[in-house]
Amino acid sequence: MSLLTLLPFIVLIGAMFLMTRSAKKKQQQAIDMRNQMQPGSGVRTIGGMYATVKEVSEDTVLLDAGPGVELLFAKNSIGAVLTDEEYNRIVHGIEHDLKSDADVVPDDASSLTETDDSSAASDDAPVDFGKKDTADTADTAEASADTVDAEPADAGTDAADKAKTDEQAKKSDGGSEAK
């Protein structure tokens, strides 16, 4: 056999060696991390539960998950040992790492829309965001003119007939809302 025929097998064996080596390295780092656990440190289990270490033994860890809640876990079920800052940030919502107060983005957009002009529109005035077609406005004007000219007895029936025909026309051409 020639060297060219053996080359793919050599590359395959080399890749397998490198993959198993990196997996062993990650496994050793996880073991070292679990051995560094001390009572009082915050941890995250592989199931995603955050707790504080109460006791550490050979193969098990006693975790304090809340007031009066103590859970016994296998050491292998600890996914990560967290720093105090990270644990407090996740569990208690306490932020320690605020670099500058000036660069903080506000929770609401009110400060982004405020103007220095005193002539700005007040917030008390209602704003109408409804869209009106010009044809609908003309139809409404014609309908009100028809009802003024018509006799009082016919006014109610003519207006009802006009509304029905307008509604049928809107349904047939998709309505003003669909335009």
N, C-alpha and C positions, 0 to 999 in steps of 0.2 A: 504494500500500500504506500501511496505517496503522502507527503506532508500536506498537500493541498486537500486530500480526502479527509485527513484527520483534523483539519483546522476548524470546521463547524463544531465538532465534538469538544474540542479544547475550549472554544469560546463559550459553549453551553455550560461546561463544567465550571469555568471561571465565573460566569454570571451567577450560577447557583451558589458558589462559595461566597461571593460578595453579598448576596441576599440573605443567606443564613447568618453571616457575620453581623450585618446591620440589625437583624432581628434579635440576635443574642445581645448586642449592645443596648438596644432599647429595653430588653427584658432586664438586664443588669441595672440600668438606670431606674426602672420602676421598683426593683427590689431595694436599691439604695434609698429611694424616696420614702418607701414604706418603713424602712428601718430608722429613718430620721424623725418619725412621728414622735411627738412628746405630748403629755397631757396639757391641754389648753390650746393646742393648735387647731386651726380650722381645716376641715377636709371635705372633699366631694366624693361620694361613692360612685361606683360605676353605673348605678341606677339614677344618678343625678340628685341625690339628697345631700344637702349641706348640713353639717353638724360639727360639734366641737369634741375633740378627743378627751375622754375622761380617764381611761386606763388603757395601757398597752401591755399585752402578754406575748407569749411565743408565737401563737398562730391567730389570735383573736384581738379585737379592739372593741372597747366599750365606748359608745358614742352618746353624747348628750344632744338630743335633737330638739329639745325644748324644755320648758318647765315640767319636771316630773316624768319626762320621756327618756329612758335610757335603753339603747339598743345594742345588742351584741352582734358584731360583724366579723367575718373572716378577714384577715389582713389583706388577702388578695382582692377583696371587693372594694378597696380604697382606690379610687381613680386618680386623685390628685391631693397633695398636701398644699394648702394655700397659704400665702403670706397673710399677715394680720390685716394689712391695708386692703388686699383683694377680698378677704373674707368679710370684712366690715362693709365694703362697698356693695357686695352681692347680697348679703343676708340682711344687713341693717340699713342699707342705703346711705351710708356715710361716705362723703367724698372728702378725701384729704388732699388730693393732688389738683388744686385749682391754681393755675400758674399766674393768672392775672384776672382781677375782677372786671377790668374794662373790656376784655374780649369775650365775655360771657354773652351768649345769645339769649334774649328774653324768652319766657315761656309763651307769651302771646304776641300778637303782631301789633298791639296798640302803639308801642313806641316807634314802630317803623312807619306808621301812617300819620302820626301827629305832625302838624305844621306850625310854624311860628306865626303865621298870619292870623290876625284876629278876625279877618273877613271870611274865614273858612265857614262852610255850611255847618249848621248845628246838627247834632245827632237826633234831635227831637222831630225833625221834619220827616214824614214818611216818604219812602222812595218806592216808586212803582216800576218794577222790572218786567211787567207784562208787555207782550208784543201785540200790537194791533195792526191789522192790515188796513190799507187805505180803502179797499173795497168794503170791508166790514163797517168802517166809519161812515162811508157814503150810504150804505144800506140802512144804517141806524138813523141817519138824518132823514132819509126818504120815508122811513116807517113812521117817524115822529111827525113829519109833515102830513102824511096820509091820515093819521089819526086825528089831527087837528081839523082837516077839511071834512072828514066823514061825519055822518050823523052819529049821535051818541049810542043808538041801539046797534048800529053796524060796526062801531069802532072796536068792540071787543072781539067780534068774529073775524073781522078783516085782519086785525093784528095777529090773532091766533093762526089764521090761514097763512099769512105772510111768514110767521116764524116757522111753521111746518115746512113751507117750500124752501126757505133759506137753509133749514137744517138738512133737508133732503139733498140740496145742491152741495152742501159741504160734505156730506157722506159720499156723494158720487165722485167728487174730485179730490178726495182725501182729507178734506177739512182744513181749516186754517192752521191747526196745530201741527199738521204733518208737513206743511210747506217750509 
